Amino acid sequence: MIEIQGISKRTLVLAEAMNHPIEDLHLTTAAFNALDRWQKYKKGKNTIGAVYLKSINEGLKSIRNIGDKIEAEIEQALTEYFANCLSRINMESEDDGTA
C-alpha cells in the first residue's frame, strides 16, 4: 500500500469516496428522495459521507420517510459502495506490484 506523508492510499481513496454524490449509491427513487429531502432540509451536501455519518451517529430511521426496508437498502448500498472502493484499491496494488 502506498503511503503519502503517513496517510495510506486506502485512507485517501475512502476519504475521497465520502465526498461523492448520493447518486453513486444507485438507490431506488423512494430511498433517494428521502435522503435528498433530508439533506435539503438540513442545507447540507448530498454526499455519501453525510449519509454514512448519519447512519452511524443517529440512524437512518430518524430521517422522515425512512423505515426498515429503505434503511436496509441504503445500508446495503453503502456497504457495497465502500467494498467496491476497497476492491479497486486492492486491484491497483496488485497491478503495480505493491500487494
C-alpha positions in Angstrom: 0.0 0.0 0.0 1.3 3.5 -0.9 1.9 5.9 1.9 1.7 9.6 1.4 3.2 11.5 4.3 1.9 8.9 6.7 -1.6 8.6 5.1 -2.3 5.3 3.2 -3.7 5.2 -0.3 -6.7 3.3 1.2 -7.5 6.2 3.6 -7.2 8.8 0.8 -9.5 6.8 -1.5 -12.1 6.3 1.2 -12.0 9.9 2.2 -12.5 11.0 -1.4 -15.3 8.5 -1.8 -17.2 10.1 1.1 -17.5 13.3 -1.0 -19.2 11.6 -3.9 -22.9 12.4 -4.5 -25.6 10.0 -3.3 -26.5 9.3 -6.9 -23.4 7.0 -6.9 -25.3 4.6 -4.5 -27.8 3.8 -7.2 -30.8 3.8 -4.8 -34.5 3.3 -5.5 -36.5 6.5 -6.1 -38.0 6.3 -2.6 -34.7 6.0 -0.8 -33.0 8.7 -3.0 -35.9 11.1 -2.4 -35.9 10.6 1.3 -32.2 11.3 1.5 -32.4 14.2 -0.9 -35.2 15.9 1.1 -33.3 15.3 4.4 -30.2 16.9 3.1 -32.0 19.9 1.5 -33.8 20.4 4.8 -30.5 20.3 6.7 -29.0 22.6 4.0 -26.2 20.0 3.7 -24.5 18.4 0.8 -25.8 15.3 -0.9 -22.8 13.2 -0.2 -22.2 9.6 0.7 -20.2 10.7 3.7 -23.1 12.7 5.1 -25.4 9.6 4.8 -22.8 7.3 6.3 -22.2 9.6 9.3 -26.0 9.9 9.8 -26.3 6.1 9.7 -23.7 5.6 12.4 -24.5 8.6 14.6 -28.3 8.8 14.7 -29.5 6.1 12.5 -31.2 6.4 9.1 -34.7 5.8 10.5 -34.5 9.3 12.2 -35.0 10.6 8.7 -38.6 11.2 7.6 -40.0 8.5 5.3 -37.2 6.0 6.0 -38.4 2.8 7.6 -36.9 -0.7 7.9 -36.9 -1.5 4.2 -35.3 1.7 3.0 -32.9 1.7 5.8 -31.7 -1.8 4.8 -31.5 -0.7 1.2 -29.3 2.3 2.0 -27.1 0.4 4.4 -26.6 -2.4 1.8 -25.8 0.2 -0.9 -23.2 1.9 1.4 -21.6 -1.5 2.2 -21.4 -2.4 -1.5 -20.1 1.1 -2.4 -17.2 1.0 0.1 -16.4 -2.6 -0.7 -16.1 -1.7 -4.4 -13.8 1.2 -3.5 -11.6 -1.1 -1.4 -11.5 -3.8 -4.1 -10.3 -1.2 -6.7 -7.5 -0.3 -4.3 -6.5 -3.9 -4.0 -6.6 -4.4 -7.7 -4.4 -1.3 -8.3 -2.0 -2.6 -5.6 -1.7 -5.9 -7.4 -1.2 -4.2 -10.8 1.7 -2.1 -9.5 3.3 -4.9 -7.5 2.6 -3.4 -4.0 0.2 -6.1 -2.9 
